[in-house]
Amino acid sequence: MLLTGCLGRTPEPIVVTETEYVQRTIPIQERPEKVNFPPVDWSVVTEENLEEKLAELKLSTGNVVFFSITPKGYENLSIGIGDLRRYIKEQQAIITYYEESVNASE
């Protein structure tokens, strides 16, 4: 009875695993155009040259409008722009790493 129980079962199918390697082609994208900042005219206005700067503005623009920033604000602006440059350079390094990795595997 023990032997007849095994005879009724069908044999397990044989599983064959094949590995197929597929070469991916990842196109490298063009870099964006560089940032082109238009020129900015800076002037320092003090109590001593206030009247002179007001007259210059009135002549050159027809308006008298000031956008001012404190010395600490200017320092913070410089720090922020420096940090932005750092961030962009780090991003460029990461992009270059991946581009070189993709090219090396081809």
C-alpha positions as a printed NumPy array, in Angstrom:
array([[  0.   ,   0.   ,   0.   ],
       [  2.877,   2.268,   0.661],
       [  4.353,   1.604,  -2.743],
       [  1.117,   2.058,  -4.614],
       [  0.581,   5.553,  -3.152],
       [  3.717,   6.85 ,  -4.848],
       [  2.86 ,   5.362,  -8.205],
       [ -0.277,   7.46 ,  -8.671],
       [  1.48 ,  10.822,  -8.496],
       [  2.75 ,  12.622, -11.584],
       [  6.386,  13.656, -11.558],
       [  7.23 ,  17.301, -10.787],
       [  8.076,  19.322, -13.911],
       [ 11.712,  20.372, -14.263],
       [ 12.154,  24.158, -14.003],
       [ 14.898,  25.66 , -16.115],
       [ 16.034,  29.172, -15.266],
       [ 17.79 ,  31.16 , -17.946],
       [ 19.365,  34.552, -17.321],
       [ 19.203,  37.041, -20.155],
       [ 21.267,  40.207, -19.935],
       [ 19.774,  43.269, -21.591],
       [ 22.005,  46.2  , -22.439],
       [ 20.207,  49.428, -21.66 ],
       [ 20.896,  52.529, -23.651],
       [ 20.328,  55.657, -21.596],
       [ 20.846,  58.807, -23.636],
       [ 22.846,  61.551, -21.96 ],
       [ 20.847,  64.759, -22.003],
       [ 22.302,  68.108, -22.992],
       [ 23.163,  70.465, -20.188],
       [ 20.932,  73.523, -19.837],
       [ 22.183,  76.882, -20.99 ],
       [ 24.305,  78.783, -18.506],
       [ 22.603,  81.438, -16.439],
       [ 23.258,  84.879, -17.85 ],
       [ 22.647,  87.594, -15.298],
       [ 22.125,  91.037, -16.768],
       [ 24.277,  93.749, -15.199],
       [ 23.12 ,  95.375, -11.989],
       [ 24.039,  98.962, -11.176],
       [ 25.063,  99.366,  -7.554],
       [ 25.571, 102.594,  -5.708],
       [ 26.211, 103.382,  -2.101],
       [ 24.086, 106.179,  -0.702],
       [ 25.251, 107.929,   2.445],
       [ 24.125, 111.051,   4.231],
       [ 26.927, 112.935,   2.501],
       [ 25.932, 112.026,  -1.067],
       [ 22.16 , 111.667,  -0.642],
       [ 21.225, 114.85 ,  -2.518],
       [ 23.66 , 114.039,  -5.347],
       [ 22.274, 110.495,  -5.744],
       [ 18.685, 111.777,  -5.707],
       [ 19.513, 114.216,  -8.519],
       [ 21.281, 111.456, -10.523],
       [ 18.265, 109.175, -10.202],
       [ 15.862, 111.928, -11.174],
       [ 17.926, 112.699, -14.312],
       [ 18.585, 109.111, -15.424],
       [ 15.222, 107.474, -14.661],
       [ 12.767, 110.269, -14.02 ],
       [ 11.867, 108.588, -10.743],
       [ 13.326, 108.604,  -7.293],
       [ 13.101, 105.057,  -5.974],
       [ 15.546, 103.269,  -3.704],
       [ 15.865,  99.604,  -2.949],
       [ 18.024,  99.369,   0.096],
       [ 19.68 ,  96.637,   2.063],
       [ 21.449,  96.788,   5.388],
       [ 25.095,  95.775,   5.699],
       [ 23.984,  92.603,   7.555],
       [ 21.398,  91.934,   4.827],
       [ 24.118,  92.274,   2.183],
       [ 26.298,  89.848,   4.129],
       [ 23.407,  87.374,   4.327],
       [ 22.769,  87.786,   0.589],
       [ 26.439,  86.974,  -0.11 ],
       [ 26.306,  83.918,   2.141],
       [ 23.107,  82.747,   0.435],
       [ 24.566,  83.167,  -3.068],
       [ 27.712,  81.314,  -1.964],
       [ 25.591,  78.467,  -0.611],
       [ 23.611,  78.395,  -3.868],
       [ 26.879,  78.078,  -5.831],
       [ 27.965,  75.206,  -3.542],
       [ 24.655,  73.415,  -4.078],
       [ 24.861,  73.782,  -7.866],
       [ 28.441,  72.464,  -7.926],
       [ 27.445,  69.447,  -5.825],
       [ 24.52 ,  68.756,  -8.166],
       [ 26.854,  68.99 , -11.174],
       [ 29.229,  66.501,  -9.53 ],
       [ 26.38 ,  64.049,  -8.941],
       [ 25.163,  64.377, -12.533],
       [ 28.703,  63.89 , -13.859],
       [ 29.121,  60.784, -11.683],
       [ 25.966,  59.194, -13.112],
       [ 26.828,  60.18 , -16.686],
       [ 30.268,  58.6  , -16.344],
       [ 28.769,  55.494, -14.74 ],
       [ 26.349,  55.05 , -17.617],
       [ 29.099,  55.591, -20.21 ],
       [ 31.449,  53.173, -18.442],
       [ 28.874,  50.364, -18.521],
       [ 28.304,  50.647, -22.283]])
